[in-house]
């Protein structure tokens, strides 16, 4: 990523903060939700692969059913923007995206959490660690999930560009080689350019010190109302 794309103004780039203490200080339940989601991800993987007999699976099913009944009918967070306003949360992006996203949400048990950081040369990067519940071809990551990870990663990487973020217009993924599961993978932002309301971003997915996929994405800023 070109250094001139990074704002010189001091600000807190919250999407790269793995803890997001501002959010947790407003509502500490998100810390609990993250721990619960982590346990549910492990449970999901074990329920899918554990070689148990029918009796053990039936007992497991009954226990889960009791937990579902416990939660059923409780009030839920509806609109994320309204929740943010009620908690006094502000920022350039929807701060609950990293909690509730179905692709990378830290508090969403169905997701594959993504940890953002910057490389030593200032590039925006992220790490994910898929397991065998994310398998497509035997032993490798599902190609559709790779596309979804690129969409989330590059969409959030727009935080380095001035102005409001754009929505996904097109996403083109090139699969260079099968991407392994059960190991840490790295996504890297290679370039980010603006052309009016258009934002053109390029990224790569790396495993074992080599790229396994690349992506060209076009994001388009919504037209201003009025």
C-alpha positions in Angstrom: 0.0 0.0 0.0 1.4 3.4 -0.9 2.4 5.5 2.1 0.6 8.6 0.7 -2.8 6.7 1.1 -2.4 6.7 4.9 -3.7 9.8 6.6 -1.1 11.9 8.5 -3.8 13.1 10.9 -3.7 11.4 14.3 -6.7 9.1 14.7 -7.6 5.8 16.2 -7.9 3.2 13.5 -10.4 1.0 15.4 -10.6 -1.7 12.8 -7.0 -2.7 13.5 -7.5 -2.9 17.3 -8.0 -6.5 18.3 -9.6 -5.5 21.6 -11.6 -2.4 20.7 -11.7 -1.2 24.3 -14.0 1.7 23.5 -16.8 -0.7 22.5 -16.2 -2.9 25.5 -16.2 0.0 27.9 -19.7 0.9 26.7 -21.0 -2.6 26.9 -18.8 -5.3 28.5 -21.2 -8.0 27.3 -19.4 -8.1 24.0 -16.3 -9.5 25.7 -18.5 -12.3 27.0 -20.1 -12.8 23.6 -16.7 -13.2 22.1 -15.8 -16.0 24.6 -19.1 -17.7 24.0 -18.7 -17.5 20.2 -15.3 -19.1 20.5 -16.7 -22.0 22.5 -19.5 -22.4 20.0 -17.1 -22.5 17.1 -15.2 -25.3 18.8 -18.5 -27.0 19.5 -19.5 -26.6 15.8 -16.3 -28.3 14.7 -16.6 -31.1 17.2 -20.2 -31.7 16.4 -19.3 -32.0 12.7 -16.3 -34.3 13.1 -16.4 -36.1 16.5 -16.8 -39.8 15.9 -19.4 -40.5 18.6 -22.0 -43.2 18.7 -25.7 -42.5 18.3 -26.4 -42.5 22.1 -23.7 -39.9 22.8 -25.0 -37.7 19.9 -28.6 -38.0 21.2 -27.5 -36.9 24.6 -25.6 -34.0 23.1 -28.6 -33.0 21.0 -30.9 -32.9 24.1 -28.5 -30.7 26.0 -28.3 -28.3 23.1 -32.1 -28.2 22.8 -32.4 -27.2 26.4 -30.0 -24.3 25.9 -31.9 -23.1 22.8 -35.1 -23.1 24.8 -33.3 -21.0 27.5 -32.5 -18.3 25.0 -35.6 -18.5 22.9 -37.9 -15.5 23.2 -35.4 -13.1 24.8 -35.1 -9.6 23.4 -32.5 -9.2 20.6 -30.3 -6.4 19.2 -32.1 -5.4 16.0 -30.7 -2.5 14.0 -27.0 -2.1 14.6 -27.0 1.6 13.9 -29.8 2.2 16.5 -27.9 0.1 19.1 -24.7 2.2 18.5 -26.7 5.4 19.0 -28.2 4.1 22.2 -24.7 3.3 23.5 -23.2 6.6 22.4 -20.8 4.8 20.0 -19.6 6.9 17.1 -17.0 6.4 14.4 -16.4 6.4 10.6 -17.6 2.8 10.3 -20.3 0.6 11.8 -18.3 -0.5 14.9 -20.4 -3.6 15.3 -19.4 -4.9 11.9 -16.4 -6.8 13.5 -18.7 -8.3 16.2 -21.8 -9.3 14.2 -20.6 -10.0 10.7 -21.5 -13.4 9.4 -18.1 -13.7 7.7 -15.6 -12.4 10.3 -17.6 -11.3 13.4 -15.8 -11.9 16.6 -19.1 -12.4 18.5 -20.7 -14.5 15.7 -20.2 -18.2 16.2 -20.8 -18.8 12.5 -17.9 -16.6 11.4 -14.2 -17.0 10.8 -12.7 -14.1 13.0 -10.2 -11.8 11.3 -7.4 -10.0 13.2 -6.3 -6.8 11.5 -2.8 -5.4 11.9 -0.1 -3.5 9.9 3.0 -5.1 8.6 6.4 -3.5 9.3 6.3 -1.7 6.0 2.8 -0.2 6.8 0.6 -2.5 4.7 -2.8 -3.3 6.0 -3.0 -7.1 6.8 -5.3 -9.5 8.5 -5.0 -13.1 9.8 -7.5 -15.9 9.8 -7.2 -19.5 11.0 -9.7 -21.8 9.3 -10.4 -25.3 10.5 -12.0 -28.3 8.9 -15.5 -26.9 9.2 -14.4 -24.4 6.5 -13.3 -27.1 4.1 -14.2 -27.1 0.4 -12.0 -29.6 -1.5 -10.5 -32.2 0.9 -7.9 -30.5 3.0 -8.4 -27.0 1.6 -10.4 -23.9 2.2 -13.7 -23.4 0.4 -13.3 -21.1 -2.6 -16.6 -19.2 -1.8 -15.3 -18.4 1.7 -12.1 -17.1 0.2 -14.1 -14.6 -1.9 -16.2 -13.6 1.2 -13.0 -13.1 3.2 -11.6 -10.8 0.5 -14.9 -8.9 0.4 -14.8 -8.2 4.1 -11.0 -7.5 4.3 -10.9 -5.1 1.3 -14.1 -3.5 2.3 -12.7 -2.7 5.8 -9.3 -1.7 4.4 -11.1 1.3 2.8 -10.6 2.9 6.2 -7.3 4.1 4.9 -8.9 6.1 2.2 -10.6 9.5 2.9 -14.3 9.9 2.9 -17.1 7.3 3.5 -16.6 3.7 2.5 -18.0 2.3 -0.7 -20.2 -0.7 -1.2 -19.0 -3.7 -3.2 -19.6 -3.3 -6.9 -17.5 -6.1 -8.3 -15.2 -8.7 -6.8 -12.8 -10.8 -9.0 -10.9 -13.6 -7.4 -8.1 -15.5 -9.0 -7.3 -18.8 -7.3 -3.6 -19.5 -7.7 -3.3 -22.7 -5.7 -5.4 -24.6 -3.2 -5.5 -22.8 0.2 -4.8 -25.1 3.2 -6.9 -25.2 6.3 -5.8 -25.7 9.9 -3.1 -23.1 9.7 -2.8 -19.3 9.9 -3.5 -17.5 6.7 -2.6 -13.8 5.9 -4.5 -11.3 3.8 -2.6 -8.4 2.4 -3.7 -5.1 0.9 -1.5 -4.5 -2.2 -3.0 -1.2 -3.5 -5.9 1.2 -3.0 -6.9 3.9 -5.4 -9.7 6.4 -5.8 -11.5 7.5 -8.9 -14.4 9.7 -8.0 -16.9 7.6 -6.2 -15.0 4.4 -7.2 -12.4 2.7 -5.0 -10.2 0.1 -6.6 -8.4 -2.2 -4.1 -6.2 -5.2 -4.7 -5.4 -7.9 -2.2 -3.7 -11.3 -1.8 -4.2 -14.3 0.4 -1.0 -16.0 1.6 -0.2 -19.4 3.1 3.2 -21.0 3.8 5.0 -18.0 2.4 3.3 -18.0 -0.9 0.2 -16.4 -2.4 -2.8 -18.8 -2.9 -5.3 -16.3 -4.3 -5.5 -12.6 -5.4 -8.4 -10.3 -5.7 -9.4 -7.1 -7.5 -12.4 -5.3 -6.0 -14.4 -2.3 -7.0 -16.2 -0.4 -4.2 -18.6 2.4 -5.0 -19.5 5.2 -2.6 -23.3 5.9 -2.3 -24.5 9.1 -3.8 -25.0 11.9 -1.4 -28.7 12.5 -0.6 -30.1 15.8 -1.7 
